[in-house]
Amino acid sequence: MEDLNLNQDEDQEMYEHFRFEVDKGQGLLRIDKFLMSRIENASRSKIQAAASAGNILVNNERVRSSYKVKPMDVISIVMDQPLREIELISEDIPLEVCYEDSDLIIINKPAGMVVHPAYGNYTGTLVNALIYHFNKSKGKKTGNSAGPYLVHRIDKNTSGLIIVAKNEVAQAKLQQQFAAHSIERKYIALVWGDVKNETGTVTGNIGRSLSNRKVFRVFIDGDRGKHAVTHYKVIERFGYVTKVECQLETGRTHQIRVHLRYIGYPLFNDETYGGARILRGTTFSKYKQFVENCFKICPRQALHAQTLGFIHPTTNENLRFESNLSPDFAELLEKWRHYAIHKLSEEK
């Protein structure tokens, strides 16, 4: 009865792109009702919030939720990825809150914390902590509903800034900015090797490895993977390792980790992508011990989400936040800094 073409684009942001081509026999129907029947677990309020945020297009024009679908319309929508149907438990977990108002909250997430509950991590996540935080804040201005409404995520073992919406309209408007790549996101990374160029851009589709579905890789040819762009610049050189700043143009899963490994500079102590062993330096046992001590100081990939800039979904104010490096990352950099100074003095 209908001929639909559905494309879904899942990446590090917590949203999906849907596209529908309506068949010739479709009768007039409100677009919110039409989409409810086509998108699994999509509530009417979610779809209406997406429309209010300008995230529903028909034939490349924004429409209201009351728009009547017509035969041959081409519909596209950006919506959040619904969490799996699991019980969300409130947990009293300390949070470093960088900013909070009635529409959103900015958290400086510690390394080791998973963003949302999933298989193997049903408790101890940022979502569990936020549910407790919002419940505790009842009576204050916390928005129209408890939330949390996720917009994007960062890896478990990456520290740094993450934004979470408190209502569906704020979520939809922030998702629109992520989809348009207008969010400013800068990361600090420590990578193996003396990076050749002061600045550079890595462009390459990222998708799941064909041999190991748990890891991602760059695909140069064909239609595999999703378009991904990472800009980088050198901040500080330590000889065998380099501190770099990475700015995301897109936000694919593991993007920085995969792109930097692809150009020959895997993240320091990134076990998944080959950085958890000595890749540069001497064969002396003293140096090996030094690196092992560095691995112990920062027992995860050396990556921190330092900067987050966006337009406030309600006030339209330009907001920009920066966070200090986590203590383990800061100590790691200081240790390499002292090593580089000592090594340079020996060479003189």
Contacts in CASP RR format, 6 or more apart in sequence:
PFRMAT RR
TARGET T0000
AUTHOR 0000-0000-0000
METHOD contacts of the structure
MODEL  1
MEDLNLNQDEDQEMYEHFRFEVDKGQGLLRIDKFLMSRIENASRSKIQAA
ASAGNILVNNERVRSSYKVKPMDVISIVMDQPLREIELISEDIPLEVCYE
DSDLIIINKPAGMVVHPAYGNYTGTLVNALIYHFNKSKGKKTGNSAGPYL
VHRIDKNTSGLIIVAKNEVAQAKLQQQFAAHSIERKYIALVWGDVKNETG
TVTGNIGRSLSNRKVFRVFIDGDRGKHAVTHYKVIERFGYVTKVECQLET
GRTHQIRVHLRYIGYPLFNDETYGGARILRGTTFSKYKQFVENCFKICPR
QALHAQTLGFIHPTTNENLRFESNLSPDFAELLEKWRHYAIHKLSEEK
1 23 0 8 1.000
1 25 0 8 1.000
2 22 0 8 1.000
2 23 0 8 1.000
2 25 0 8 1.000
2 26 0 8 1.000
3 21 0 8 1.000
3 23 0 8 1.000
4 20 0 8 1.000
4 21 0 8 1.000
4 22 0 8 1.000
4 23 0 8 1.000
4 38 0 8 1.000
5 19 0 8 1.000
5 20 0 8 1.000
5 21 0 8 1.000
6 18 0 8 1.000
6 19 0 8 1.000
6 20 0 8 1.000
6 38 0 8 1.000
7 17 0 8 1.000
7 18 0 8 1.000
7 19 0 8 1.000
8 16 0 8 1.000
8 17 0 8 1.000
8 18 0 8 1.000
9 16 0 8 1.000
9 17 0 8 1.000
9 226 0 8 1.000
10 16 0 8 1.000
10 81 0 8 1.000
11 226 0 8 1.000
11 250 0 8 1.000
11 251 0 8 1.000
11 252 0 8 1.000
11 253 0 8 1.000
12 152 0 8 1.000
12 153 0 8 1.000
12 154 0 8 1.000
12 251 0 8 1.000
12 252 0 8 1.000
12 253 0 8 1.000
12 255 0 8 1.000
13 151 0 8 1.000
13 152 0 8 1.000
13 153 0 8 1.000
13 175 0 8 1.000
13 178 0 8 1.000
13 179 0 8 1.000
13 251 0 8 1.000
14 80 0 8 1.000
14 81 0 8 1.000
14 116 0 8 1.000
14 150 0 8 1.000
14 151 0 8 1.000
14 152 0 8 1.000
14 153 0 8 1.000
14 175 0 8 1.000
15 78 0 8 1.000
15 79 0 8 1.000
15 80 0 8 1.000
15 81 0 8 1.000
15 151 0 8 1.000
15 175 0 8 1.000
15 178 0 8 1.000
15 179 0 8 1.000
16 78 0 8 1.000
16 79 0 8 1.000
16 80 0 8 1.000
16 81 0 8 1.000
17 76 0 8 1.000
17 77 0 8 1.000
17 78 0 8 1.000
17 179 0 8 1.000
18 35 0 8 1.000
18 38 0 8 1.000
18 39 0 8 1.000
18 75 0 8 1.000
18 76 0 8 1.000
18 77 0 8 1.000
18 78 0 8 1.000
18 79 0 8 1.000
19 74 0 8 1.000
19 75 0 8 1.000
19 76 0 8 1.000
20 35 0 8 1.000
20 38 0 8 1.000
20 74 0 8 1.000
20 75 0 8 1.000
20 76 0 8 1.000
21 72 0 8 1.000
21 73 0 8 1.000
21 74 0 8 1.000
21 75 0 8 1.000
22 34 0 8 1.000
22 69 0 8 1.000
22 70 0 8 1.000
22 71 0 8 1.000
22 72 0 8 1.000
22 73 0 8 1.000
22 74 0 8 1.000
22 75 0 8 1.000
23 71 0 8 1.000
23 72 0 8 1.000
24 71 0 8 1.000
24 72 0 8 1.000
25 71 0 8 1.000
26 69 0 8 1.000
26 70 0 8 1.000
26 71 0 8 1.000
26 73 0 8 1.000
27 69 0 8 1.000
27 70 0 8 1.000
27 71 0 8 1.000
28 68 0 8 1.000
28 69 0 8 1.000
28 70 0 8 1.000
29 68 0 8 1.000
29 69 0 8 1.000
30 65 0 8 1.000
30 66 0 8 1.000
30 67 0 8 1.000
30 68 0 8 1.000
30 69 0 8 1.000
31 47 0 8 1.000
31 51 0 8 1.000
31 56 0 8 1.000
31 58 0 8 1.000
31 63 0 8 1.000
31 65 0 8 1.000
31 66 0 8 1.000
31 67 0 8 1.000
31 68 0 8 1.000
31 69 0 8 1.000
31 75 0 8 1.000
32 44 0 8 1.000
32 47 0 8 1.000
32 48 0 8 1.000
32 51 0 8 1.000
32 65 0 8 1.000
32 66 0 8 1.000
33 44 0 8 1.000
34 69 0 8 1.000
34 75 0 8 1.000
35 42 0 8 1.000
35 47 0 8 1.000
35 56 0 8 1.000
35 75 0 8 1.000
35 77 0 8 1.000
36 42 0 8 1.000
36 43 0 8 1.000
36 44 0 8 1.000
36 47 0 8 1.000
39 47 0 8 1.000
39 77 0 8 1.000
39 79 0 8 1.000
41 82 0 8 1.000
42 79 0 8 1.000
42 82 0 8 1.000
45 168 0 8 1.000
46 79 0 8 1.000
46 80 0 8 1.000
46 168 0 8 1.000
47 56 0 8 1.000
47 65 0 8 1.000
47 77 0 8 1.000
47 79 0 8 1.000
48 65 0 8 1.000
49 168 0 8 1.000
49 169 0 8 1.000
49 171 0 8 1.000
49 172 0 8 1.000
50 56 0 8 1.000
50 77 0 8 1.000
50 78 0 8 1.000
50 79 0 8 1.000
50 172 0 8 1.000
51 63 0 8 1.000
51 64 0 8 1.000
51 65 0 8 1.000
52 65 0 8 1.000
52 169 0 8 1.000
52 172 0 8 1.000
53 169 0 8 1.000
53 172 0 8 1.000
53 173 0 8 1.000
53 175 0 8 1.000
53 176 0 8 1.000
53 313 0 8 1.000
54 62 0 8 1.000
54 172 0 8 1.000
54 176 0 8 1.000
55 77 0 8 1.000
55 78 0 8 1.000
55 79 0 8 1.000
55 172 0 8 1.000
55 175 0 8 1.000
55 176 0 8 1.000
55 179 0 8 1.000
56 62 0 8 1.000
56 63 0 8 1.000
56 65 0 8 1.000
56 67 0 8 1.000
56 75 0 8 1.000
56 76 0 8 1.000
56 77 0 8 1.000
57 63 0 8 1.000
57 75 0 8 1.000
57 76 0 8 1.000
57 77 0 8 1.000
58 67 0 8 1.000
58 69 0 8 1.000
58 73 0 8 1.000
58 74 0 8 1.000
58 75 0 8 1.000
59 73 0 8 1.000
59 74 0 8 1.000
60 74 0 8 1.000
69 75 0 8 1.000
78 172 0 8 1.000
78 175 0 8 1.000
78 176 0 8 1.000
78 179 0 8 1.000
79 172 0 8 1.000
79 175 0 8 1.000
80 149 0 8 1.000
80 150 0 8 1.000
80 151 0 8 1.000
80 171 0 8 1.000
80 172 0 8 1.000
80 175 0 8 1.000
83 116 0 8 1.000
83 117 0 8 1.000
83 127 0 8 1.000
83 150 0 8 1.000
84 117 0 8 1.000
84 118 0 8 1.000
86 117 0 8 1.000
86 122 0 8 1.000
88 117 0 8 1.000
88 127 0 8 1.000
88 128 0 8 1.000
88 131 0 8 1.000
89 122 0 8 1.000
89 123 0 8 1.000
89 128 0 8 1.000
89 131 0 8 1.000
90 128 0 8 1.000
90 131 0 8 1.000
90 132 0 8 1.000
90 135 0 8 1.000
91 123 0 8 1.000
91 124 0 8 1.000
91 128 0 8 1.000
91 129 0 8 1.000
91 131 0 8 1.000
91 132 0 8 1.000
92 129 0 8 1.000
92 132 0 8 1.000
93 124 0 8 1.000
93 128 0 8 1.000
93 129 0 8 1.000
93 132 0 8 1.000
94 129 0 8 1.000
95 107 0 8 1.000
95 126 0 8 1.000
95 129 0 8 1.000
95 130 0 8 1.000
95 133 0 8 1.000
96 107 0 8 1.000
96 108 0 8 1.000
96 110 0 8 1.000
97 105 0 8 1.000
97 106 0 8 1.000
97 107 0 8 1.000
97 133 0 8 1.000
98 106 0 8 1.000
98 107 0 8 1.000
98 108 0 8 1.000
98 161 0 8 1.000
98 321 0 8 1.000
98 323 0 8 1.000
99 105 0 8 1.000
99 106 0 8 1.000
99 319 0 8 1.000
99 321 0 8 1.000
100 106 0 8 1.000
101 141 0 8 1.000
102 141 0 8 1.000
102 142 0 8 1.000
102 143 0 8 1.000
102 166 0 8 1.000
103 143 0 8 1.000
103 165 0 8 1.000
103 166 0 8 1.000
103 167 0 8 1.000
103 170 0 8 1.000
103 312 0 8 1.000
103 313 0 8 1.000
103 314 0 8 1.000
104 163 0 8 1.000
104 164 0 8 1.000
104 165 0 8 1.000
104 166 0 8 1.000
104 170 0 8 1.000
104 174 0 8 1.000
104 312 0 8 1.000
104 313 0 8 1.000
105 130 0 8 1.000
105 133 0 8 1.000
105 148 0 8 1.000
105 163 0 8 1.000
105 164 0 8 1.000
105 166 0 8 1.000
106 161 0 8 1.000
106 162 0 8 1.000
106 163 0 8 1.000
106 164 0 8 1.000
106 308 0 8 1.000
106 321 0 8 1.000
107 126 0 8 1.000
107 130 0 8 1.000
107 161 0 8 1.000
107 162 0 8 1.000
107 164 0 8 1.000
108 159 0 8 1.000
108 160 0 8 1.000
108 161 0 8 1.000
108 323 0 8 1.000
108 324 0 8 1.000
109 115 0 8 1.000
109 126 0 8 1.000
109 154 0 8 1.000
109 158 0 8 1.000
109 159 0 8 1.000
109 160 0 8 1.000
109 161 0 8 1.000
109 162 0 8 1.000
109 305 0 8 1.000
110 159 0 8 1.000
110 160 0 8 1.000
110 326 0 8 1.000
111 156 0 8 1.000
111 157 0 8 1.000
111 158 0 8 1.000
111 159 0 8 1.000
111 300 0 8 1.000
111 326 0 8 1.000
111 328 0 8 1.000
112 156 0 8 1.000
112 157 0 8 1.000
112 300 0 8 1.000
113 124 0 8 1.000
113 125 0 8 1.000
113 126 0 8 1.000
113 129 0 8 1.000
113 156 0 8 1.000
114 121 0 8 1.000
114 124 0 8 1.000
114 125 0 8 1.000
114 126 0 8 1.000
114 156 0 8 1.000
115 125 0 8 1.000
115 126 0 8 1.000
115 127 0 8 1.000
115 150 0 8 1.000
115 153 0 8 1.000
115 154 0 8 1.000
115 156 0 8 1.000
115 162 0 8 1.000
116 125 0 8 1.000
116 126 0 8 1.000
116 127 0 8 1.000
116 150 0 8 1.000
116 153 0 8 1.000
117 123 0 8 1.000
117 125 0 8 1.000
117 127 0 8 1.000
117 128 0 8 1.000
121 156 0 8 1.000
126 148 0 8 1.000
126 162 0 8 1.000
126 164 0 8 1.000
127 148 0 8 1.000
127 150 0 8 1.000
130 147 0 8 1.000
130 148 0 8 1.000
130 164 0 8 1.000
131 146 0 8 1.000
131 147 0 8 1.000
131 148 0 8 1.000
134 142 0 8 1.000
134 146 0 8 1.000
134 147 0 8 1.000
134 148 0 8 1.000
134 166 0 8 1.000
135 146 0 8 1.000
142 166 0 8 1.000
143 166 0 8 1.000
143 167 0 8 1.000
144 166 0 8 1.000
144 167 0 8 1.000
145 166 0 8 1.000
145 167 0 8 1.000
145 168 0 8 1.000
147 165 0 8 1.000
147 166 0 8 1.000
147 167 0 8 1.000
148 164 0 8 1.000
148 165 0 8 1.000
148 166 0 8 1.000
149 164 0 8 1.000
149 165 0 8 1.000
149 166 0 8 1.000
149 167 0 8 1.000
149 168 0 8 1.000
149 170 0 8 1.000
149 171 0 8 1.000
150 164 0 8 1.000
150 165 0 8 1.000
150 171 0 8 1.000
151 163 0 8 1.000
151 164 0 8 1.000
151 165 0 8 1.000
151 171 0 8 1.000
151 174 0 8 1.000
151 175 0 8 1.000
151 178 0 8 1.000
152 162 0 8 1.000
152 163 0 8 1.000
152 178 0 8 1.000
152 251 0 8 1.000
153 162 0 8 1.000
154 160 0 8 1.000
154 162 0 8 1.000
154 305 0 8 1.000
155 254 0 8 1.000
155 257 0 8 1.000
155 301 0 8 1.000
155 303 0 8 1.000
157 300 0 8 1.000
157 301 0 8 1.000
157 303 0 8 1.000
158 187 0 8 1.000
158 300 0 8 1.000
158 301 0 8 1.000
158 303 0 8 1.000
158 304 0 8 1.000
158 305 0 8 1.000
159 303 0 8 1.000
159 304 0 8 1.000
159 305 0 8 1.000
159 325 0 8 1.000
159 326 0 8 1.000
159 329 0 8 1.000
160 304 0 8 1.000
160 305 0 8 1.000
160 306 0 8 1.000
160 323 0 8 1.000
160 326 0 8 1.000
161 305 0 8 1.000
161 306 0 8 1.000
161 307 0 8 1.000
161 308 0 8 1.000
161 321 0 8 1.000
161 322 0 8 1.000
161 323 0 8 1.000
162 305 0 8 1.000
162 308 0 8 1.000
163 174 0 8 1.000
163 308 0 8 1.000
163 310 0 8 1.000
165 171 0 8 1.000
165 174 0 8 1.000
165 313 0 8 1.000
169 313 0 8 1.000
170 313 0 8 1.000
170 314 0 8 1.000
173 313 0 8 1.000
174 310 0 8 1.000
174 313 0 8 1.000
177 183 0 8 1.000
177 310 0 8 1.000
177 311 0 8 1.000
178 251 0 8 1.000
181 249 0 8 1.000
181 250 0 8 1.000
182 310 0 8 1.000
182 311 0 8 1.000
183 308 0 8 1.000
183 309 0 8 1.000
183 310 0 8 1.000
184 247 0 8 1.000
184 307 0 8 1.000
184 308 0 8 1.000
184 309 0 8 1.000
184 310 0 8 1.000
184 320 0 8 1.000
185 247 0 8 1.000
185 248 0 8 1.000
185 251 0 8 1.000
185 305 0 8 1.000
185 307 0 8 1.000
185 308 0 8 1.000
185 309 0 8 1.000
186 245 0 8 1.000
186 246 0 8 1.000
186 247 0 8 1.000
186 248 0 8 1.000
186 305 0 8 1.000
186 306 0 8 1.000
186 307 0 8 1.000
187 245 0 8 1.000
187 246 0 8 1.000
187 247 0 8 1.000
187 248 0 8 1.000
187 256 0 8 1.000
187 303 0 8 1.000
187 304 0 8 1.000
187 305 0 8 1.000
187 306 0 8 1.000
188 235 0 8 1.000
188 243 0 8 1.000
188 244 0 8 1.000
188 245 0 8 1.000
188 246 0 8 1.000
188 303 0 8 1.000
188 304 0 8 1.000
188 306 0 8 1.000
188 325 0 8 1.000
188 329 0 8 1.000
189 243 0 8 1.000
189 244 0 8 1.000
189 245 0 8 1.000
189 246 0 8 1.000
189 256 0 8 1.000
189 260 0 8 1.000
189 267 0 8 1.000
189 302 0 8 1.000
189 303 0 8 1.000
189 304 0 8 1.000
190 241 0 8 1.000
190 242 0 8 1.000
190 243 0 8 1.000
190 244 0 8 1.000
190 267 0 8 1.000
190 268 0 8 1.000
190 302 0 8 1.000
190 329 0 8 1.000
190 332 0 8 1.000
190 333 0 8 1.000
190 336 0 8 1.000
191 241 0 8 1.000
191 242 0 8 1.000
191 244 0 8 1.000
191 260 0 8 1.000
191 265 0 8 1.000
191 266 0 8 1.000
191 267 0 8 1.000
191 268 0 8 1.000
191 302 0 8 1.000
192 240 0 8 1.000
192 241 0 8 1.000
192 264 0 8 1.000
192 265 0 8 1.000
192 266 0 8 1.000
192 267 0 8 1.000
192 268 0 8 1.000
192 275 0 8 1.000
192 279 0 8 1.000
192 280 0 8 1.000
193 239 0 8 1.000
193 240 0 8 1.000
193 241 0 8 1.000
193 242 0 8 1.000
193 264 0 8 1.000
193 265 0 8 1.000
193 279 0 8 1.000
193 280 0 8 1.000
194 237 0 8 1.000
194 239 0 8 1.000
194 240 0 8 1.000
194 242 0 8 1.000
194 280 0 8 1.000
195 232 0 8 1.000
195 234 0 8 1.000
195 237 0 8 1.000
195 242 0 8 1.000
195 244 0 8 1.000
195 265 0 8 1.000
197 234 0 8 1.000
198 233 0 8 1.000
198 234 0 8 1.000
199 231 0 8 1.000
199 232 0 8 1.000
199 233 0 8 1.000
199 234 0 8 1.000
200 231 0 8 1.000
200 232 0 8 1.000
200 233 0 8 1.000
201 229 0 8 1.000
201 230 0 8 1.000
201 231 0 8 1.000
201 232 0 8 1.000
202 229 0 8 1.000
202 230 0 8 1.000
202 231 0 8 1.000
202 232 0 8 1.000
202 259 0 8 1.000
202 260 0 8 1.000
202 262 0 8 1.000
202 263 0 8 1.000
203 228 0 8 1.000
203 229 0 8 1.000
204 218 0 8 1.000
204 219 0 8 1.000
204 220 0 8 1.000
204 227 0 8 1.000
204 228 0 8 1.000
204 229 0 8 1.000
204 259 0 8 1.000
204 262 0 8 1.000
205 218 0 8 1.000
205 219 0 8 1.000
205 220 0 8 1.000
205 222 0 8 1.000
205 224 0 8 1.000
205 225 0 8 1.000
205 226 0 8 1.000
205 227 0 8 1.000
205 228 0 8 1.000
206 216 0 8 1.000
206 217 0 8 1.000
206 218 0 8 1.000
206 219 0 8 1.000
206 225 0 8 1.000
206 226 0 8 1.000
206 228 0 8 1.000
206 252 0 8 1.000
206 253 0 8 1.000
206 254 0 8 1.000
206 255 0 8 1.000
206 258 0 8 1.000
206 259 0 8 1.000
207 216 0 8 1.000
207 217 0 8 1.000
207 219 0 8 1.000
207 224 0 8 1.000
207 225 0 8 1.000
207 226 0 8 1.000
207 252 0 8 1.000
207 253 0 8 1.000
208 215 0 8 1.000
208 216 0 8 1.000
208 217 0 8 1.000
208 225 0 8 1.000
209 215 0 8 1.000
209 216 0 8 1.000
209 217 0 8 1.000
214 272 0 8 1.000
215 254 0 8 1.000
215 272 0 8 1.000
215 273 0 8 1.000
216 252 0 8 1.000
216 253 0 8 1.000
216 254 0 8 1.000
216 258 0 8 1.000
217 258 0 8 1.000
217 262 0 8 1.000
218 258 0 8 1.000
218 259 0 8 1.000
218 262 0 8 1.000
219 225 0 8 1.000
226 250 0 8 1.000
226 252 0 8 1.000
227 250 0 8 1.000
228 250 0 8 1.000
228 251 0 8 1.000
228 252 0 8 1.000
228 255 0 8 1.000
228 258 0 8 1.000
228 259 0 8 1.000
229 248 0 8 1.000
229 249 0 8 1.000
229 250 0 8 1.000
230 246 0 8 1.000
230 247 0 8 1.000
230 248 0 8 1.000
230 249 0 8 1.000
230 250 0 8 1.000
230 255 0 8 1.000
230 256 0 8 1.000
230 259 0 8 1.000
230 260 0 8 1.000
231 246 0 8 1.000
231 247 0 8 1.000
231 249 0 8 1.000
232 244 0 8 1.000
232 245 0 8 1.000
232 246 0 8 1.000
232 247 0 8 1.000
232 260 0 8 1.000
233 244 0 8 1.000
233 245 0 8 1.000
234 242 0 8 1.000
234 243 0 8 1.000
234 244 0 8 1.000
235 243 0 8 1.000
235 244 0 8 1.000
235 245 0 8 1.000
236 242 0 8 1.000
236 243 0 8 1.000
236 333 0 8 1.000
236 337 0 8 1.000
237 243 0 8 1.000
237 340 0 8 1.000
238 336 0 8 1.000
238 337 0 8 1.000
238 339 0 8 1.000
238 340 0 8 1.000
239 280 0 8 1.000
239 340 0 8 1.000
239 343 0 8 1.000
240 280 0 8 1.000
240 281 0 8 1.000
241 268 0 8 1.000
241 280 0 8 1.000
241 336 0 8 1.000
242 265 0 8 1.000
243 333 0 8 1.000
244 260 0 8 1.000
244 265 0 8 1.000
245 306 0 8 1.000
246 256 0 8 1.000
246 260 0 8 1.000
248 255 0 8 1.000
248 256 0 8 1.000
252 258 0 8 1.000
254 272 0 8 1.000
254 273 0 8 1.000
256 267 0 8 1.000
256 303 0 8 1.000
257 266 0 8 1.000
257 267 0 8 1.000
257 270 0 8 1.000
257 272 0 8 1.000
257 273 0 8 1.000
257 301 0 8 1.000
257 303 0 8 1.000
258 273 0 8 1.000
260 266 0 8 1.000
260 267 0 8 1.000
261 267 0 8 1.000
261 270 0 8 1.000
261 273 0 8 1.000
261 274 0 8 1.000
261 275 0 8 1.000
266 273 0 8 1.000
266 274 0 8 1.000
266 275 0 8 1.000
266 279 0 8 1.000
267 273 0 8 1.000
267 275 0 8 1.000
267 301 0 8 1.000
267 302 0 8 1.000
267 303 0 8 1.000
268 275 0 8 1.000
268 294 0 8 1.000
268 298 0 8 1.000
268 301 0 8 1.000
268 302 0 8 1.000
268 332 0 8 1.000
269 275 0 8 1.000
269 276 0 8 1.000
269 294 0 8 1.000
269 295 0 8 1.000
269 298 0 8 1.000
269 299 0 8 1.000
269 300 0 8 1.000
269 301 0 8 1.000
269 302 0 8 1.000
270 276 0 8 1.000
270 301 0 8 1.000
270 302 0 8 1.000
270 303 0 8 1.000
271 301 0 8 1.000
272 301 0 8 1.000
273 301 0 8 1.000
275 301 0 8 1.000
276 295 0 8 1.000
278 288 0 8 1.000
278 291 0 8 1.000
281 287 0 8 1.000
290 335 0 8 1.000
290 339 0 8 1.000
293 335 0 8 1.000
294 332 0 8 1.000
294 335 0 8 1.000
294 336 0 8 1.000
297 328 0 8 1.000
297 331 0 8 1.000
297 332 0 8 1.000
297 335 0 8 1.000
298 328 0 8 1.000
298 329 0 8 1.000
298 331 0 8 1.000
298 332 0 8 1.000
299 328 0 8 1.000
300 328 0 8 1.000
302 329 0 8 1.000
302 332 0 8 1.000
304 323 0 8 1.000
304 325 0 8 1.000
304 326 0 8 1.000
304 329 0 8 1.000
305 323 0 8 1.000
306 322 0 8 1.000
306 323 0 8 1.000
306 325 0 8 1.000
307 320 0 8 1.000
307 321 0 8 1.000
307 322 0 8 1.000
308 320 0 8 1.000
308 321 0 8 1.000
309 318 0 8 1.000
309 319 0 8 1.000
309 320 0 8 1.000
309 321 0 8 1.000
310 318 0 8 1.000
310 319 0 8 1.000
311 317 0 8 1.000
311 318 0 8 1.000
311 319 0 8 1.000
312 318 0 8 1.000
312 319 0 8 1.000
324 330 0 8 1.000
325 333 0 8 1.000
END
